[in-house]
């Protein structure tokens, strides 16, 4: 029987997959999203920057004049530097707490939950079914001086009878950690879920201990989820003001509280300058963090 052997060299000819024609359809699909971003992001940002350059001598009744008063920025930073630093510090501590609490949780759901995986994921996102304000008020009652949790802690031998948790930095950071913990767990879980379990089996076959296999395989492959989760936690936490308002005291006020009060008082130039300063600070910190993290993939 004769066999027909394929020739090794054939004319390449035209490509198998035709190049997609560039038409107006793609641009039309971009228009709704571009319009939405321009209307609700670019325009408010430009307006905020313009407001930060108003003459501070104006008032809410008489109005403000655009004078390009750049001095609003150093004045606002000098007056509220303590609150800016406190906000960044609280956000950083809350982010570290989310890593410590959220990584074991996401790891357990991704690798150990089995058929309970869906139930645990629902439990993670269940707090979103209630208002952010309601969740924070729940912590206000939990950490109250006369509540059972504080009474139990006072009963322990290594704590004093004058222990207080509410209106302290601990209560503010605890509230921030609780409210933003799901924002860390969910992207980290998505990153862990994509890890090929055969890589862990290969590490075990090469005599790597479970700890070494985690440090050499699981942790590096999950870094995109860690980076995404920390960004989703740190950025909103730095600008949060609800937790400091309901769980803190005048000594724990964050920059968001000052911005809110300045807007209510009608001091729009200072409030806008403080908002822009906070936004620029966060953007710079995030850019440095992503650059140092050395990952191009965030999800």
Order of alpha helices (4+ residues) and beta strands (2+ residues): alpha-alpha-alpha-alpha-alpha-alpha-alpha-alpha-alpha-alpha-alpha-alpha-alpha-alpha
